Amino acid sequence: MSQITLYLDDATQAMVEQAARAHGISKSRWVADIIRKYAAHEWTADCLALAGRFADFPLREESPAVTAPDTPRLGF
């Protein structure tokens, strides 16, 4: 198992400690769980089950093309 070093400000360190304590796990385990959760590139089963469940949800092709005029840009 590899190790990493994290540099956290005091407020962030306190949040990590509090969250790990609340979940009853070590700080290392809590951080690893968060990394797994946010680094995953897969849809959860619950999310996939929602696909097509909203019959009245307009698809992009069905929506009228509403475009706002461009905002004038400032020059440099």
N, C-alpha and C positions, 0 to 999 in steps of 0.2 A: 504494500500500500504506500502510495507516495504522500509526501507532505508538502504543504505550501505555507507561505507566511503572508498574513494579511495585515495591513496597516490601517487601523480604524481610529477615527476620532473618538473622544470619550462618550459622546452621545450615542453614536452608532454601536460602540462596544456595549454600552448599557442596554440598548435594545436587543442585541444578540443574546446577552446573558439572560435578560428577562424572558424572551421568547423561548429559549432553550429550557429554562427552568419551568415555564408554564407547560411545555410539552413533555417534561420529564425525561429529557435526553441531553446528551452532552452538547456543548457549543459546536464541536466539530461535526457531530452528526446532524445538527440543525442546519448548519451552513451547507453541508453536502446535500441534504434533502432539498433545500431551496435551489441550489445549483441544478440538481436533477429536474426539478419542477420547471424552472424557467429556461433551461437550456434544451429541453426536449422539443423536437420539431414535429410532434404528432398531435392530432386532435384526440381528445379523450373520447371514450365510448359514449358518454352522456351527450357530448356535443355532436358527434356524428349521428346519433339517434334523432336529433332535431332536424336534420336535413329533410326538406320538403314538407315539414309539419305545418307550415303557415301558408294556407291556401290563398289568403288575401294579401300576401307580401308581394309587392310589385318587383318584377325583375328589371334589371337595368335596360334591357331591350324594350320593355313595355313602358318605361317611364318617358315622359316627354323630355326632349333635350332642352334643359333650361341652363343657359350659360349667362353668367354675369359679365358685364364688360370688364376688360382688363383695367387694373388700377395703374394710373400713370406712374412711371418709375422716376426716381430721382437720379440725376446724373452724378458722376463722380467729379 
